[in-house]
Amino acid sequence: MRGEQYLKKPAQYALVYNKGRSWKNNLLVMKALSNGLVLSRYGFSVGRRVGEAVMRNRVKRLLREILRSTSLQTGWDIIFIARSYTAGVSYAELAAAVEDLLSRAGLLVENYEKIGLGPN
């Protein structure tokens, strides 16, 4: 993910926290707000309840990789908040949790949009 795909400033986080809509499951809370841009931006909040610095950084790396490989609609600011249960989960469990939240929010690009017109 490139630098412009991240929420960087505290004001950007505050806007999504205050005005965004939220979805949650047992591992993550996701807040999303339309941003009116041609790209989606991401932010991660992994608190000390998840574990020490090594575990928190591992969770953030996994979330970045999951979002890098996921096709999302453009024009959204999205924050993922890790719950304390996130500490010991595998990549597959975390990916399933992220996909669940994104699909419930309607932010995943549908399968028919991913399939381009091939040679006939």
C-alpha positions as CSV (number, residue, x, y, z in Angstrom):
1,M,0.0,0.0,0.0
2,R,1.3,3.4,-0.9
3,G,1.5,6.4,1.5
4,E,-1.6,8.1,0.2
5,Q,-3.7,5.1,1.1
6,Y,-3.2,5.7,4.9
7,L,-5.0,7.9,7.3
8,K,-2.2,9.9,8.8
9,K,-3.5,12.9,10.7
10,P,-5.4,12.8,14.0
11,A,-8.1,14.9,12.5
12,Q,-8.7,12.3,9.8
13,Y,-9.1,9.6,12.5
14,A,-11.4,11.8,14.6
15,L,-13.6,12.5,11.6
16,V,-14.1,8.8,10.9
17,Y,-14.5,7.9,14.6
18,N,-17.2,10.6,15.1
19,K,-19.1,10.5,11.9
20,G,-18.4,7.1,10.5
21,R,-20.6,4.0,10.6
22,S,-19.4,1.0,12.5
23,W,-19.5,-2.8,12.1
24,K,-18.1,-5.3,14.5
25,N,-17.4,-9.0,15.0
26,N,-15.5,-10.9,17.7
27,L,-12.0,-9.9,16.4
28,L,-12.4,-6.4,14.9
29,V,-14.4,-3.2,14.8
30,M,-14.5,-1.4,11.5
31,K,-15.5,2.3,11.1
32,A,-16.1,3.7,7.6
33,L,-16.9,7.1,6.2
34,S,-17.2,8.2,2.6
35,N,-14.4,10.6,1.7
36,G,-15.2,11.7,-1.8
37,L,-11.8,10.8,-3.2
38,V,-10.9,8.4,-6.0
39,L,-9.1,6.1,-3.5
40,S,-9.8,4.5,-0.2
41,R,-7.6,5.3,2.8
42,Y,-7.0,2.9,5.8
43,G,-6.1,3.3,9.4
44,F,-5.4,0.8,12.1
45,S,-5.9,1.1,15.9
46,V,-4.3,-1.7,17.9
47,G,-4.2,-0.9,21.6
48,R,-2.2,-2.3,24.4
49,R,-4.9,-4.8,25.3
50,V,-3.9,-6.8,22.2
51,G,-0.4,-7.4,23.6
52,E,3.1,-6.1,23.7
53,A,4.6,-4.1,20.8
54,V,5.7,-7.2,18.8
55,M,2.2,-8.6,18.8
56,R,0.6,-5.2,18.0
57,N,2.9,-4.7,15.1
58,R,2.2,-8.3,13.8
59,V,-1.5,-7.6,13.8
60,K,-1.0,-4.3,11.9
61,R,1.2,-6.1,9.3
62,L,-1.4,-8.8,8.8
63,L,-4.1,-6.3,8.4
64,R,-2.1,-4.3,5.8
65,E,-1.4,-7.5,3.8
66,I,-5.1,-8.5,3.9
67,L,-6.2,-5.1,2.7
68,R,-3.5,-5.1,0.0
69,S,-4.8,-8.2,-1.5
70,T,-8.5,-7.3,-1.2
71,S,-10.5,-5.4,-3.9
72,L,-12.4,-2.6,-2.3
73,Q,-14.6,0.1,-3.6
74,T,-13.0,3.5,-3.8
75,G,-13.8,6.6,-1.9
76,W,-13.9,5.4,1.7
77,D,-11.9,6.1,4.9
78,I,-11.8,2.9,6.9
79,I,-10.4,2.3,10.4
80,F,-9.9,-1.2,11.8
81,I,-9.8,-1.4,15.6
82,A,-8.3,-4.6,16.9
83,R,-10.0,-6.3,19.9
84,S,-7.9,-8.1,22.5
85,Y,-8.9,-11.5,21.0
86,T,-6.9,-10.6,17.9
87,A,-3.5,-11.4,19.5
88,G,-3.3,-15.1,18.8
89,V,-5.3,-15.6,15.6
90,S,-3.9,-16.8,12.3
91,Y,-3.8,-15.0,9.0
92,A,-6.8,-17.0,7.7
93,E,-9.0,-16.2,10.7
94,L,-8.1,-12.5,10.6
95,A,-8.7,-12.4,6.8
96,A,-12.1,-14.0,7.3
97,A,-13.0,-11.4,9.9
98,V,-11.9,-8.5,7.7
99,E,-13.9,-9.9,4.7
100,D,-16.9,-10.4,6.9
101,L,-16.9,-6.8,8.0
102,L,-16.2,-5.4,4.5
103,S,-19.0,-7.5,2.9
104,R,-21.5,-6.5,5.6
105,A,-20.6,-2.9,4.9
106,G,-20.9,-3.3,1.2
107,L,-17.4,-2.2,0.5
108,L,-16.1,-5.3,-1.4
109,V,-16.0,-5.1,-5.2
110,E,-18.4,-7.7,-6.4
111,N,-17.1,-10.8,-8.3
112,Y,-18.6,-9.7,-11.6
113,E,-16.8,-6.4,-11.5
114,K,-13.4,-8.1,-10.9
115,I,-13.8,-10.3,-14.0
116,G,-12.9,-8.3,-17.0
117,L,-13.9,-9.0,-20.6
118,G,-11.5,-11.6,-21.8
119,P,-10.6,-12.5,-25.4
120,N,-13.5,-13.9,-27.2
